[in-house]
Amino acid sequence: MIQLAVIDLAGTLVRDAGAVEGAFADALDAVAVTPDERMLDVVRATMGQSKIDVFRALLGDEQRARTANDAFEAAYERRIAAGETSALPGAVETLHLLRDGGLKVAVTTGFSAATRESLLHALGWTSLVDASLSPSGARRGRPAPDLVLAAVLQLHVDDVRNVAVAGDTTNDLLSGYRAGASVVAGVLTGAHDRATLETAPHTHILDSIAELPGVLDAAQLPKPSREAAVAATG
């Protein structure tokens, strides 16, 4: 029985209308870097990962990466304040349905804790989730399983197989698979398309997060595809 749903924020529950990419561009400008197509490809491919890790990979310098990350967080918070982020269709209803059905809900993100809480506050969701998690010094970001496992520990879930994970990137799916979740669902409202999501271990590909409650009502839950698991682990 599923006890916990771990759901990504931006692209899965939240429409950001390009706010993430725009904030990345502002951050690179803060360290005097003009983003080219290669950099933008890296940004898109690493959606869902810890933002500081992305800047380390892009810039190769710890101090510049920290400066860029601070600029990213400030730029994204300006976009939150300007109303550039909003709930995706079915997101609020899904959170209510899951909670009303007795599930615990954790939301995860690559944003810092401060930006994550600003986003939840702006959406009015602080009372709709049982836990909200970001990477930290001791907690790795996706695709590591840490955020999912931290939610399991924090919310006293009995078994990792009682967890469902949903997100819009391959990093979300890899994180859920590596944590041992029984449901690992890709969602087609964010950064990665169906063909990209299907390269990662998964049990479902959903048109939107609104389909998740129906999936969790299913009597039989498939395991992540073996072919995708082999491809992901080499």
N, C-alpha and C positions, 0 to 999 in steps of 0.2 A: 504494500500500500504506500502510495506517495505521501510523505509527510511534509516535504519542503520543496518549494519552487524557487530556484535561483535564476533571476532574470536580469539581463543586461539593461542598461538605461538607454543611452543615445543610439538610435537606429532600431531599437526593439520596442521600447515603451515610449520613447520621446522622438519627435520629429525635430531636427535641428536646422533644416533648410540651409545646409551648407555652413552652419556655424562652426563646426569642428575644423573644416578645411580653412575657413577664413581666419580662425584663431591661430592655426598653424602658420599661415602666411604672415600674420602680424608678429608672431613669435620669431620667425626667421628674420624678418625686417629689423627686429630689435637687436639682433646680433650681426647686422649688416650682411645678410645672405639673401640673395634673390632666388626664390625657389624656381627650379627648372622642372621639366617633366619627369626626370628621373626621381627627384625628391618627392614630387607629388605622388608618383607611383609607390614609393616607399611608405608615404603617409597612408595611402589607401590600403596597401597590403597589410599594414600593421594596426589597422583600426581594431580597437578592443584591447590593445596592449597598454601597459603603463606608459604615460606620455613622456616621463623623464627618460625611460629606456629608449624610446623612439628618438628623442633628441640626442642621446648619447651615440646612437647608431648613425644618425645623420651628420653630426658635427665632429665626433671623435675627440672632444675636449670636454672635460667634466665641468669646468667653470662656465664655458659658453652654453653647455647643455642646461645647466641650472638657470642661467640667465634667460634662455629661451623658454624653459618650462614655466618660470615665473611670469614671463610675458604672455605665454599661452593661457595660463589660468586667469590672468587679469582680462585678457581679450575675450575669453569665453564668458566670464562673469558679466562683462559689459553687454554681450549678446543676450544673456539671460535677462538682464534688466531691460533690454530694449524689446523684449517679447519675441525674440527669434527662435525660441524653443517652445514647443507645445506638446501636449499628449497626442500620440498617434491614435487613430480610430480604434476603439475597443479596448484601449489600455486601461482606463479607469474601471470599466466594467469587468475586465479580467481580474484585476486586483481584488475587487469586491467579491467576485465569484469564488476565487481561490480562498480568500479569508473566510467567507461564509461557509465554504465547504470543509472547513477545519484544517486547511493547510497553513503552514507558516510560509511567509514570503520574504526573501532576501533580494535586494537589488545590488548589482555589482557594476563597477566602472573602472576605466583607466584614469579617470580624473582624480585629483587630490581630494582628500576628505572635505576640505573647505568648499571647493567648487561643487562637489557632490551634494553637500547639504544645502548650498544656495539653490541648486537646481530643484531638489526635493521641496524646499520651502516655497519656491516660486510656483511650483505645480500644485502645492497644497497636499502633498503625499506623505508627509512625515508620519501621519497616523495610519497610513495604509500599508506600511511595511514593518516587518518585525526586526529587520537588520539591514544596514547599508554598509557596503564594504568597498574599500579602495586598496591598492598596493601600499605597502609601508616598508620601512627598513627591514623588518623581519618577515614580511609577507610579500611574496613575489606576485607580479601581475600575470595575466593570461599570456601565453597558453599554459602556464603552470597551473596545477590544480588548487593552489593555496586558497584563493577566494572562496571556492565552493566548500573546501574542507573547513575553512574558518567559520563559514555559516553553519555547517553541520555541528561543529563544536559549540559555537555560541548559542545555538537554538536547541541543543540537546536532542538532536535527531538520532534515532537508534541505530541506523544502518545506512551507509552511503547508497545502497540500492533503493532506498526510500526517497531518493532525490530526483527531481526533474530540473534540467538546465535548459534555458532558452536564450538565444542571442543571434545577432545578425552577421557575425563574422566567423571565419574558420578558427580564430583564436578562442572564441567562446566555446565552440564545439570541442576543440581539443582539450580545453580546460575541463569541461564536463565529463568527457570520456576518460581522461586521466584520473579524475576523482572517483570514478566508479558509478556515476549516476545511471539509473535505468532508462531514463528518458533524456535524450540529447537532441534538442530540436533547433534547427536553423530557421530563421525568420527573414522573409524576403522584403523587409521594409527599410533596410539600411544599406550598409556599405558593400556587401558582397552579394552577387547574383546566385541563381540556383546552381549553375555549373561550378562556380567557385566553392560554394558551400558543400556540394556533393563530393569534393575532394577530401573532406575531413570526416572522421567517424561521426555518425549520426543515426538516430532512429526515425526522425521525421524532418520534412521540410514544410514549413507553414507559410501560407500567404501573409498572415499577420498574427500578432500575439493573441488576437481574439479567438483563434482556433485552439489555443492551449488547453482551456478547461475541458473541451470535448475530448482531446487526446488523453487527458488524465482520467476521464471517465471510462476509457476503454478497458475491457476485461483483460485483454492480452496485450502486453507491451513488448515490441520487438527489441532485440539487442542491437547495439551499433553494428553496422555492416562490417564484416570481416575484411572485405576488399579495401574499404576506406581506411580501416585500422592499420592494415599492412602497409598501405601507401604512406600513411602519416608517420609511421615509425621506421620506414625504410626496411 
